[in-house]
Amino acid sequence: MSGALLHLYNIQYEDSAGYECEAINQKWQDWHQAWLYVEAAPEWAVTINNTQKDIGSEHTMSCVANGKPVPYIRWLKDGYSVKMPVLSLLSFFKGILHVGQMITTFLKGYMYLLPQRQMNPVCMSLCPV
């Protein structure tokens, strides 16, 4: 069985592709194709830090993470999902949480979460008074 194995070392995203195995002799040729999909758990590209703000000020927190499939990002406040219609002073777009007109009810912990299969990395930023 000459050449029957293809061994890939240190697999990277670029290795995602269709691979073909071809068998050829004097009688015929045949081939088989299989796809390799490369995935990775979420990894923080940027982390947020604890911040102190004055009442009436604004604050923007950015959540940037890499992974494949692309991680779903959501913001939590004290362990509960941030719901934009209820928290009208918050805006969320492309992983960035903007806190406008800081008031005492918002001066608690914010957390962003990347749920992906079995791994749930968490990063937290606190806004103390």
C-alpha positions as CSV (number, residue, x, y, z in Angstrom):
1,M,0.0,0.0,0.0
2,S,2.4,2.6,-1.2
3,G,1.4,6.2,-0.4
4,A,-1.9,5.2,1.3
5,L,-1.6,7.7,4.2
6,L,-1.5,11.5,4.2
7,H,-0.5,12.9,7.6
8,L,-1.0,16.6,8.3
9,Y,1.1,18.2,11.0
10,N,0.2,21.4,13.0
11,I,-3.2,21.8,11.3
12,Q,-4.2,25.5,10.7
13,Y,-7.3,27.2,9.2
14,E,-5.6,27.2,5.8
15,D,-5.7,23.4,5.8
16,S,-9.5,23.4,5.4
17,A,-10.0,22.0,2.0
18,G,-11.2,19.0,-0.1
19,Y,-8.5,16.3,-0.3
20,E,-8.5,13.7,-3.0
21,C,-6.9,10.3,-3.1
22,E,-6.3,8.8,-6.5
23,A,-5.6,5.2,-7.3
24,I,-4.2,4.4,-10.7
25,N,-3.0,1.3,-12.4
26,Q,-2.9,-0.1,-16.0
27,K,-6.5,-1.2,-15.8
28,W,-8.2,1.9,-14.4
29,Q,-8.1,4.9,-12.2
30,D,-10.4,5.9,-9.4
31,W,-10.5,8.6,-6.8
32,H,-12.2,9.5,-3.5
33,Q,-12.6,12.9,-2.0
34,A,-13.1,14.0,1.6
35,W,-13.3,17.4,3.2
36,L,-11.3,18.6,6.2
37,Y,-13.0,21.3,8.3
38,V,-10.7,23.1,10.8
39,E,-12.4,24.6,13.9
40,A,-11.0,26.5,16.9
41,A,-12.4,27.4,20.3
42,P,-13.0,31.1,21.0
43,E,-9.9,33.1,21.9
44,W,-9.8,36.7,23.2
45,A,-8.3,39.1,20.7
46,V,-8.8,42.0,23.1
47,T,-9.8,42.0,26.8
48,I,-11.6,44.6,28.8
49,N,-10.5,46.0,32.1
50,N,-12.2,47.2,35.2
51,T,-13.2,50.9,34.8
52,Q,-14.5,53.6,37.1
53,K,-16.8,56.3,35.6
54,D,-18.7,59.2,37.0
55,I,-22.5,59.3,37.0
56,G,-23.7,61.0,33.8
57,S,-20.6,59.9,31.8
58,E,-20.4,57.4,29.0
59,H,-18.4,54.2,28.6
60,T,-17.8,51.8,25.7
61,M,-16.6,48.2,26.2
62,S,-15.4,46.2,23.2
63,C,-15.6,42.4,23.0
64,V,-13.3,41.0,20.3
65,A,-12.8,37.3,19.9
66,N,-11.5,34.9,17.2
67,G,-12.6,31.4,16.6
68,K,-14.1,29.1,14.0
69,P,-16.9,28.9,13.6
70,V,-17.1,32.6,14.3
71,P,-18.1,33.0,18.0
72,Y,-21.5,34.3,18.9
73,I,-21.0,37.2,21.3
74,R,-23.5,38.3,23.9
75,W,-23.3,40.7,26.9
76,L,-24.5,39.8,30.4
77,K,-25.1,42.2,33.3
78,D,-24.8,40.4,36.7
79,G,-25.3,37.1,35.0
80,Y,-28.4,38.1,33.0
81,S,-28.6,38.8,29.3
82,V,-28.5,42.5,28.5
83,K,-31.9,43.2,26.7
84,M,-31.7,46.4,24.7
85,P,-35.4,47.4,24.7
86,V,-35.4,47.4,28.5
87,L,-32.0,49.0,29.0
88,S,-32.5,51.9,26.6
89,L,-29.3,53.6,27.7
90,L,-27.2,50.7,26.3
91,S,-26.4,50.0,22.7
92,F,-24.7,47.0,21.3
93,F,-23.2,46.6,17.8
94,K,-20.6,44.2,16.5
95,G,-19.4,43.1,19.9
96,I,-19.2,46.7,21.3
97,L,-21.4,47.6,24.3
98,H,-21.8,51.4,24.8
99,V,-23.1,52.6,28.1
100,G,-24.6,56.1,27.8
101,Q,-25.7,58.4,30.7
102,M,-24.2,56.2,33.4
103,I,-26.6,55.8,36.3
104,T,-26.3,53.8,39.5
105,T,-28.4,50.9,38.4
106,F,-25.9,50.2,35.6
107,L,-22.8,50.5,37.8
108,K,-22.5,46.7,38.3
109,G,-20.6,44.0,36.5
110,Y,-20.8,43.5,32.8
111,M,-19.7,40.3,31.3
112,Y,-19.3,39.0,27.7
113,L,-19.7,35.4,27.0
114,L,-18.8,33.2,24.0
115,P,-20.8,30.1,24.1
116,Q,-19.3,27.5,21.8
117,R,-19.8,23.8,22.4
118,Q,-18.2,22.8,25.7
119,M,-16.1,25.9,26.2
120,N,-17.4,29.1,27.7
121,P,-14.7,31.6,28.2
122,V,-15.8,34.6,30.2
123,C,-14.3,38.1,30.5
124,M,-15.7,40.7,32.9
125,S,-15.5,44.4,33.4
126,L,-16.7,46.2,36.6
127,C,-17.9,49.8,36.7
128,P,-17.7,50.8,40.4
129,V,-19.0,54.1,41.7
